Amino acid sequence: MTSSSEDSGLPGEIIVRLDVMLALRKRRAKAVAAEIGMTEANLSLLKSGKVKGVRFDTLIRLCDALTCTPGELLEYVPNKADDAG
């Protein structure tokens, strides 16, 4: 569910909360993928955080299908080492 940031030297990571939003909305990934024109495989990769990026048009379609905001799907978490600063 996260993008790896420790190996990349980034100051934090993005946590993908798509699985949480699907559960809250009682929607199946298969149905949402079909609705937004995305393959189930690609939605699964996004849901697991194994993608390097997401297009804004995909994010817009997801937000529309799930009636949510980007902030409900994605969360920024700073690295713990950076917090000690």
Phi and psi in radians as a Rosetta constraint file:
Dihedral C 1 N 2 CA 2 C 2 CIRCULARHARMONIC -2.185 0.35
Dihedral N 2 CA 2 C 2 N 3 CIRCULARHARMONIC 2.746 0.35
Dihedral C 2 N 3 CA 3 C 3 CIRCULARHARMONIC -1.610 0.35
Dihedral N 3 CA 3 C 3 N 4 CIRCULARHARMONIC 2.370 0.35
Dihedral C 3 N 4 CA 4 C 4 CIRCULARHARMONIC -1.325 0.35
Dihedral N 4 CA 4 C 4 N 5 CIRCULARHARMONIC 2.236 0.35
Dihedral C 4 N 5 CA 5 C 5 CIRCULARHARMONIC -2.093 0.35
Dihedral N 5 CA 5 C 5 N 6 CIRCULARHARMONIC -0.342 0.35
Dihedral C 5 N 6 CA 6 C 6 CIRCULARHARMONIC -1.109 0.35
Dihedral N 6 CA 6 C 6 N 7 CIRCULARHARMONIC -0.731 0.35
Dihedral C 6 N 7 CA 7 C 7 CIRCULARHARMONIC -1.282 0.35
Dihedral N 7 CA 7 C 7 N 8 CIRCULARHARMONIC -0.445 0.35
Dihedral C 7 N 8 CA 8 C 8 CIRCULARHARMONIC -1.554 0.35
Dihedral N 8 CA 8 C 8 N 9 CIRCULARHARMONIC -0.169 0.35
Dihedral C 8 N 9 CA 9 C 9 CIRCULARHARMONIC 1.388 0.35
Dihedral N 9 CA 9 C 9 N 10 CIRCULARHARMONIC 0.200 0.35
Dihedral C 9 N 10 CA 10 C 10 CIRCULARHARMONIC -1.320 0.35
Dihedral N 10 CA 10 C 10 N 11 CIRCULARHARMONIC 2.685 0.35
Dihedral C 10 N 11 CA 11 C 11 CIRCULARHARMONIC -1.325 0.35
Dihedral N 11 CA 11 C 11 N 12 CIRCULARHARMONIC -0.076 0.35
Dihedral C 11 N 12 CA 12 C 12 CIRCULARHARMONIC -2.986 0.35
Dihedral N 12 CA 12 C 12 N 13 CIRCULARHARMONIC -2.908 0.35
Dihedral C 12 N 13 CA 13 C 13 CIRCULARHARMONIC -2.464 0.35
Dihedral N 13 CA 13 C 13 N 14 CIRCULARHARMONIC 2.809 0.35
Dihedral C 13 N 14 CA 14 C 14 CIRCULARHARMONIC -1.833 0.35
Dihedral N 14 CA 14 C 14 N 15 CIRCULARHARMONIC 2.195 0.35
Dihedral C 14 N 15 CA 15 C 15 CIRCULARHARMONIC -1.737 0.35
Dihedral N 15 CA 15 C 15 N 16 CIRCULARHARMONIC 2.204 0.35
Dihedral C 15 N 16 CA 16 C 16 CIRCULARHARMONIC -1.585 0.35
Dihedral N 16 CA 16 C 16 N 17 CIRCULARHARMONIC 2.115 0.35
Dihedral C 16 N 17 CA 17 C 17 CIRCULARHARMONIC -1.903 0.35
Dihedral N 17 CA 17 C 17 N 18 CIRCULARHARMONIC 0.545 0.35
Dihedral C 17 N 18 CA 18 C 18 CIRCULARHARMONIC -1.096 0.35
Dihedral N 18 CA 18 C 18 N 19 CIRCULARHARMONIC -0.694 0.35
Dihedral C 18 N 19 CA 19 C 19 CIRCULARHARMONIC -1.094 0.35
Dihedral N 19 CA 19 C 19 N 20 CIRCULARHARMONIC -0.670 0.35
Dihedral C 19 N 20 CA 20 C 20 CIRCULARHARMONIC -1.133 0.35
Dihedral N 20 CA 20 C 20 N 21 CIRCULARHARMONIC -0.789 0.35
Dihedral C 20 N 21 CA 21 C 21 CIRCULARHARMONIC -1.174 0.35
Dihedral N 21 CA 21 C 21 N 22 CIRCULARHARMONIC -0.655 0.35
Dihedral C 21 N 22 CA 22 C 22 CIRCULARHARMONIC -1.064 0.35
Dihedral N 22 CA 22 C 22 N 23 CIRCULARHARMONIC -0.753 0.35
Dihedral C 22 N 23 CA 23 C 23 CIRCULARHARMONIC -1.153 0.35
Dihedral N 23 CA 23 C 23 N 24 CIRCULARHARMONIC -0.777 0.35
Dihedral C 23 N 24 CA 24 C 24 CIRCULARHARMONIC -1.069 0.35
Dihedral N 24 CA 24 C 24 N 25 CIRCULARHARMONIC -0.650 0.35
Dihedral C 24 N 25 CA 25 C 25 CIRCULARHARMONIC -1.549 0.35
Dihedral N 25 CA 25 C 25 N 26 CIRCULARHARMONIC -0.038 0.35
Dihedral C 25 N 26 CA 26 C 26 CIRCULARHARMONIC 0.951 0.35
Dihedral N 26 CA 26 C 26 N 27 CIRCULARHARMONIC 0.827 0.35
Dihedral C 26 N 27 CA 27 C 27 CIRCULARHARMONIC -2.026 0.35
Dihedral N 27 CA 27 C 27 N 28 CIRCULARHARMONIC 2.604 0.35
Dihedral C 27 N 28 CA 28 C 28 CIRCULARHARMONIC -1.667 0.35
Dihedral N 28 CA 28 C 28 N 29 CIRCULARHARMONIC 2.474 0.35
Dihedral C 28 N 29 CA 29 C 29 CIRCULARHARMONIC -1.003 0.35
Dihedral N 29 CA 29 C 29 N 30 CIRCULARHARMONIC -0.682 0.35
Dihedral C 29 N 30 CA 30 C 30 CIRCULARHARMONIC -1.033 0.35
Dihedral N 30 CA 30 C 30 N 31 CIRCULARHARMONIC -0.781 0.35
Dihedral C 30 N 31 CA 31 C 31 CIRCULARHARMONIC -1.194 0.35
Dihedral N 31 CA 31 C 31 N 32 CIRCULARHARMONIC -0.725 0.35
Dihedral C 31 N 32 CA 32 C 32 CIRCULARHARMONIC -1.156 0.35
Dihedral N 32 CA 32 C 32 N 33 CIRCULARHARMONIC -0.735 0.35
Dihedral C 32 N 33 CA 33 C 33 CIRCULARHARMONIC -1.019 0.35
Dihedral N 33 CA 33 C 33 N 34 CIRCULARHARMONIC -0.796 0.35
Dihedral C 33 N 34 CA 34 C 34 CIRCULARHARMONIC -1.119 0.35
Dihedral N 34 CA 34 C 34 N 35 CIRCULARHARMONIC -0.696 0.35
Dihedral C 34 N 35 CA 35 C 35 CIRCULARHARMONIC -1.114 0.35
Dihedral N 35 CA 35 C 35 N 36 CIRCULARHARMONIC -0.646 0.35
Dihedral C 35 N 36 CA 36 C 36 CIRCULARHARMONIC -1.707 0.35
Dihedral N 36 CA 36 C 36 N 37 CIRCULARHARMONIC 0.005 0.35
Dihedral C 36 N 37 CA 37 C 37 CIRCULARHARMONIC 1.344 0.35
Dihedral N 37 CA 37 C 37 N 38 CIRCULARHARMONIC 0.677 0.35
Dihedral C 37 N 38 CA 38 C 38 CIRCULARHARMONIC -2.172 0.35
Dihedral N 38 CA 38 C 38 N 39 CIRCULARHARMONIC 2.593 0.35
Dihedral C 38 N 39 CA 39 C 39 CIRCULARHARMONIC -1.284 0.35
Dihedral N 39 CA 39 C 39 N 40 CIRCULARHARMONIC 2.672 0.35
Dihedral C 39 N 40 CA 40 C 40 CIRCULARHARMONIC -1.048 0.35
Dihedral N 40 CA 40 C 40 N 41 CIRCULARHARMONIC -0.658 0.35
Dihedral C 40 N 41 CA 41 C 41 CIRCULARHARMONIC -1.084 0.35
Dihedral N 41 CA 41 C 41 N 42 CIRCULARHARMONIC -0.779 0.35
Dihedral C 41 N 42 CA 42 C 42 CIRCULARHARMONIC -1.201 0.35
Dihedral N 42 CA 42 C 42 N 43 CIRCULARHARMONIC -0.655 0.35
Dihedral C 42 N 43 CA 43 C 43 CIRCULARHARMONIC -1.140 0.35
Dihedral N 43 CA 43 C 43 N 44 CIRCULARHARMONIC -0.654 0.35
Dihedral C 43 N 44 CA 44 C 44 CIRCULARHARMONIC -1.112 0.35
Dihedral N 44 CA 44 C 44 N 45 CIRCULARHARMONIC -0.723 0.35
Dihedral C 44 N 45 CA 45 C 45 CIRCULARHARMONIC -1.107 0.35
Dihedral N 45 CA 45 C 45 N 46 CIRCULARHARMONIC -0.720 0.35
Dihedral C 45 N 46 CA 46 C 46 CIRCULARHARMONIC -1.132 0.35
Dihedral N 46 CA 46 C 46 N 47 CIRCULARHARMONIC -0.778 0.35
Dihedral C 46 N 47 CA 47 C 47 CIRCULARHARMONIC -1.056 0.35
Dihedral N 47 CA 47 C 47 N 48 CIRCULARHARMONIC -0.625 0.35
Dihedral C 47 N 48 CA 48 C 48 CIRCULARHARMONIC -1.486 0.35
Dihedral N 48 CA 48 C 48 N 49 CIRCULARHARMONIC -0.103 0.35
Dihedral C 48 N 49 CA 49 C 49 CIRCULARHARMONIC 1.369 0.35
Dihedral N 49 CA 49 C 49 N 50 CIRCULARHARMONIC 0.312 0.35
Dihedral C 49 N 50 CA 50 C 50 CIRCULARHARMONIC -1.620 0.35
Dihedral N 50 CA 50 C 50 N 51 CIRCULARHARMONIC 0.370 0.35
Dihedral C 50 N 51 CA 51 C 51 CIRCULARHARMONIC -1.931 0.35
Dihedral N 51 CA 51 C 51 N 52 CIRCULARHARMONIC 2.704 0.35
Dihedral C 51 N 52 CA 52 C 52 CIRCULARHARMONIC -1.533 0.35
Dihedral N 52 CA 52 C 52 N 53 CIRCULARHARMONIC -0.296 0.35
Dihedral C 52 N 53 CA 53 C 53 CIRCULARHARMONIC -2.942 0.35
Dihedral N 53 CA 53 C 53 N 54 CIRCULARHARMONIC 2.953 0.35
Dihedral C 53 N 54 CA 54 C 54 CIRCULARHARMONIC -2.429 0.35
Dihedral N 54 CA 54 C 54 N 55 CIRCULARHARMONIC 2.376 0.35
Dihedral C 54 N 55 CA 55 C 55 CIRCULARHARMONIC -1.274 0.35
Dihedral N 55 CA 55 C 55 N 56 CIRCULARHARMONIC 2.564 0.35
Dihedral C 55 N 56 CA 56 C 56 CIRCULARHARMONIC -1.061 0.35
Dihedral N 56 CA 56 C 56 N 57 CIRCULARHARMONIC -0.656 0.35
Dihedral C 56 N 57 CA 57 C 57 CIRCULARHARMONIC -1.131 0.35
Dihedral N 57 CA 57 C 57 N 58 CIRCULARHARMONIC -0.592 0.35
Dihedral C 57 N 58 CA 58 C 58 CIRCULARHARMONIC -1.177 0.35
Dihedral N 58 CA 58 C 58 N 59 CIRCULARHARMONIC -0.757 0.35
Dihedral C 58 N 59 CA 59 C 59 CIRCULARHARMONIC -1.096 0.35
Dihedral N 59 CA 59 C 59 N 60 CIRCULARHARMONIC -0.717 0.35
Dihedral C 59 N 60 CA 60 C 60 CIRCULARHARMONIC -1.086 0.35
Dihedral N 60 CA 60 C 60 N 61 CIRCULARHARMONIC -0.779 0.35
Dihedral C 60 N 61 CA 61 C 61 CIRCULARHARMONIC -1.127 0.35
Dihedral N 61 CA 61 C 61 N 62 CIRCULARHARMONIC -0.713 0.35
Dihedral C 61 N 62 CA 62 C 62 CIRCULARHARMONIC -1.088 0.35
Dihedral N 62 CA 62 C 62 N 63 CIRCULARHARMONIC -0.800 0.35
Dihedral C 62 N 63 CA 63 C 63 CIRCULARHARMONIC -1.082 0.35
Dihedral N 63 CA 63 C 63 N 64 CIRCULARHARMONIC -0.689 0.35
Dihedral C 63 N 64 CA 64 C 64 CIRCULARHARMONIC -1.160 0.35
Dihedral N 64 CA 64 C 64 N 65 CIRCULARHARMONIC -0.803 0.35
Dihedral C 64 N 65 CA 65 C 65 CIRCULARHARMONIC -1.147 0.35
Dihedral N 65 CA 65 C 65 N 66 CIRCULARHARMONIC -0.599 0.35
Dihedral C 65 N 66 CA 66 C 66 CIRCULARHARMONIC -1.776 0.35
Dihedral N 66 CA 66 C 66 N 67 CIRCULARHARMONIC 0.043 0.35
Dihedral C 66 N 67 CA 67 C 67 CIRCULARHARMONIC 0.848 0.35
Dihedral N 67 CA 67 C 67 N 68 CIRCULARHARMONIC 1.077 0.35
Dihedral C 67 N 68 CA 68 C 68 CIRCULARHARMONIC -2.558 0.35
Dihedral N 68 CA 68 C 68 N 69 CIRCULARHARMONIC -3.119 0.35
Dihedral C 68 N 69 CA 69 C 69 CIRCULARHARMONIC -1.921 0.35
Dihedral N 69 CA 69 C 69 N 70 CIRCULARHARMONIC 2.824 0.35
Dihedral C 69 N 70 CA 70 C 70 CIRCULARHARMONIC -0.986 0.35
Dihedral N 70 CA 70 C 70 N 71 CIRCULARHARMONIC -0.599 0.35
Dihedral C 70 N 71 CA 71 C 71 CIRCULARHARMONIC -1.161 0.35
Dihedral N 71 CA 71 C 71 N 72 CIRCULARHARMONIC -0.349 0.35
Dihedral C 71 N 72 CA 72 C 72 CIRCULARHARMONIC -1.474 0.35
Dihedral N 72 CA 72 C 72 N 73 CIRCULARHARMONIC -0.330 0.35
Dihedral C 72 N 73 CA 73 C 73 CIRCULARHARMONIC -1.683 0.35
Dihedral N 73 CA 73 C 73 N 74 CIRCULARHARMONIC -0.514 0.35
Dihedral C 73 N 74 CA 74 C 74 CIRCULARHARMONIC -2.229 0.35
Dihedral N 74 CA 74 C 74 N 75 CIRCULARHARMONIC 2.448 0.35
Dihedral C 74 N 75 CA 75 C 75 CIRCULARHARMONIC -2.350 0.35
Dihedral N 75 CA 75 C 75 N 76 CIRCULARHARMONIC 2.351 0.35
Dihedral C 75 N 76 CA 76 C 76 CIRCULARHARMONIC -1.627 0.35
Dihedral N 76 CA 76 C 76 N 77 CIRCULARHARMONIC 2.279 0.35
Dihedral C 76 N 77 CA 77 C 77 CIRCULARHARMONIC -2.238 0.35
Dihedral N 77 CA 77 C 77 N 78 CIRCULARHARMONIC 2.088 0.35
Dihedral C 77 N 78 CA 78 C 78 CIRCULARHARMONIC -1.198 0.35
Dihedral N 78 CA 78 C 78 N 79 CIRCULARHARMONIC 2.647 0.35
Dihedral C 78 N 79 CA 79 C 79 CIRCULARHARMONIC -1.117 0.35
Dihedral N 79 CA 79 C 79 N 80 CIRCULARHARMONIC 2.524 0.35
Dihedral C 79 N 80 CA 80 C 80 CIRCULARHARMONIC -1.090 0.35
Dihedral N 80 CA 80 C 80 N 81 CIRCULARHARMONIC -0.636 0.35
Dihedral C 80 N 81 CA 81 C 81 CIRCULARHARMONIC -1.088 0.35
Dihedral N 81 CA 81 C 81 N 82 CIRCULARHARMONIC -0.608 0.35
Dihedral C 81 N 82 CA 82 C 82 CIRCULARHARMONIC -1.262 0.35
Dihedral N 82 CA 82 C 82 N 83 CIRCULARHARMONIC -0.481 0.35
Dihedral C 82 N 83 CA 83 C 83 CIRCULARHARMONIC -1.170 0.35
Dihedral N 83 CA 83 C 83 N 84 CIRCULARHARMONIC -0.559 0.35
Dihedral C 83 N 84 CA 84 C 84 CIRCULARHARMONIC -1.227 0.35
Dihedral N 84 CA 84 C 84 N 85 CIRCULARHARMONIC -0.455 0.35
